[in-house]
Amino acid sequence: MRVSAVVVAVAIGGCGRIGFDPIQPDAPIMLADAGSAEDASIEIDAASQEDDAGAIEEVDAGSDASVPVIDGGSCTVVMLRASECTDPPRTSVASHAFSPARSVTIPLWLDVSDGNAGDHWTRLELERVDGTWISCCYQGGSSEPDPQSTVEIARGQRYVFERCVEGERASCPSTRSRLAIVPTSSIEVTSARLRVIDGAPSFGVTEVEWPLEACP
């Protein structure tokens, strides 16, 4: 299958690197929509691990004019990179919208490109053509929250699929009923969003990347 374009969604300068401002303890949780000049508040599930995430920004893969999205007759690869930082607390959410809708395949795991997953969680959200959302939860492969041994650090280099549930921004881990959606399932979607909920704290930053292949 021919790939027509590769697009990268990544928040530039994460986790105290160049480009990030200091975060105040009471900093609002905001969603920065790259396709709009306006900001909108994100409602966070109080039952989840996200209520202390500090500042949140969302970066759209299609917002980088130097890497345009090509909607042709073949597949497009959108590289989503999301990160979570501990000091200062900051979360970068990677997203992308498709018009028209595209078919994507649920991944079995999500690779950690920086830091370590430990036994923590990452969430992949997909908006279906009818406007409803599903949330897929992925758990770090380590048996420890902050791995130090060579074996456990290696296991924490990916988040592994646990379940998909109905709803947007569902808590992970989730107690909602599993959907009949498993890795290799294909879904028609109009947008995708990737968020690291938490990672191994001693690494300071956890970054996850997913090469989303979207096909007609």
N, C-alpha and C positions, 0 to 999 in steps of 0.2 A: 504493500500500500504506500503510495507516494505521499510524502509530507510536504505541504506547500509553504509553511512558515514556522519559525520558532520565535516565541515571544516570551519575555522574562518579566515576572512580577516580583519585585524585591524592594523592601524598604531600605533606602540608602542610608548608611551610617547608623546601624542599630547598636543598642547596648552601650552607650557611652562613646561610640566612635564619632568621627567627624560628622557634624550635621544634627546632632541631638542636643536639645537644651536640657538643663537640669529640671527635674520633675519635683514639684512641690508635693508634700504629703497628701494634701487635699485636692490634688489635680483632678479635674473632671475626666471622665472616661468618654472619649470622643471618637467618632468615626469620620475620617477624612476621605470623602468621596472624590476620587481623582477625576471623575467626569463632571463635577459640579463645583461651583465656587462656594457652596454652602457646606457647613458642618452639621452633623446630626448626632444626637446622643444615642449611645447604645444601651439598651436595657440589658442588664446582667442578671442572670439567674442567681438569687441569693443562696440557693442550695448548692451551687457549684463552687469550684475552686477559683473562680474568676473574679470574686469581689475585691481582691487585693492586687489586681493586675496593674495598677497604676494607670498611666496614659496608654491609650490604644489608638493606633492609626491603621487605616486600610489603604493598601496600594493596589491600583488596578493595572494589570499587565498591559492594557491597551492605552495607558496614559503616556507611555514613552514614545514620542514622535519618531525617534531614531530607529525603533523596532516596530513597524506597523503590523497590525493584524491583517492577514490576507484571507478573505473568505472566498475561496475558490471551490472547485469541484473535488478537491482532495482534502486530506486531513491537515489540521493545524496543531502544532505542539505548543502548549502554553506552560512555561516553567514557573510554577508557583513556589515562592520561598517565603516562609513565615518564621518569625522568631519571638522568643520570650526572654526577657532580661530580668535579672534579680536586683541589680544595683546600678542605677536607679531602676525601679520597677517600670517596665515598658513592654508593650506587646505590639508587634507588627503583623497585621493580618493581610494575607495575599488573596486577591480576588480577580475574577474576570467574568465579563458578561458576553454572551453569544447572541447574535442576531443574523440569521435565523437560528433556531435551536440546533444544538449539536449532540451527537451521541458520545458519551464517555463511559469508560469501563472502571468499575470500582477496583482500586488497587488492594493487593493482599497486605502490603506494608508500605510505610512511608520512611524514607531514608533520612537519617540525621546528618546534616552537612557540617554542623559545628556544635560542640558541646556534647551532651549525653541525655538520653531520654529517661534513664533510671527505670522506675516502674510507673511513671506518670502518664499523662494523657495528651493526645492531640485530636482535634475534631475537623472533619471534612464535611462541609455543607454543600448541598446541591439543590438548586431550584428547578423544579419540573415545569413542563410547558403549561400546566394548569395553574401555575402560581404557588403551588404548595412546595414545602421544603422537606428534605430529609437530612438528618444529621448522622454521620458515621463516626463512631468512636474507635480510636486506635490507642493501644496501651504499649508503653515502653517494654522492651523484651527482657530487661533485667529483673531479677527477683528482689532487688534492693532499690530504695528510693534515691540513694546517692552512692553509686557503685565506686569502689576503689580498687578492687582486684582486676587483673588483666581479663579474666574470663567474664566478669560481670560488666566491665566497661565495654567489651566487645558485644555482649548481648544487648546493651543499651544503645547500639548504633542504629536502631530502627524502632518505629512504633508499629505494632502488629494489629491487624483488624480484629475488632471484638464484636461489634454489632452496628447495624443501622436502625434508626428509629424515626418515627414521624416527628416533624417539627423543626423550627429554626432555632439555632443556638441551644440545643438540648444539653443538659448536664452530662459530663463524662467523668466517672462511670455512670451509666444510665440504668434506671430500674424500669424504663418503659419496655413494652413488648417488642421483641425483635421483628423486623420486617423480613420478608422472604427475599432479601437482597444480600448477596454474598459477593466476595471477590470474583471477578470475571463477569459479573452481571453488567449489562449495558443499559444506560438510562438516557433518555432524551432530556437535555437540560438547557436552560437559558442563562444560568450563571453558576459559578462555583466559588467557594470561599474556604480557605485553609487557615486554621489557627492552632498555635501551640498553647495548650492550657497551662502546662507546667513541664519542667524538666529537672534534671539533677542539679541541686542548688550550688554545689561547690564548683561547677564549671562556669557559672556566671551567666552564660547565654546558651540557649538551645535553639538551633535553627534547623528547620525541616524543609526539604524540597521535594516537589512532585512534578514530574514532566507529564502534564495532563494532555493526552492525545484526544482531540475533539474531531469527530468525523461527521460527514453529512448523513 
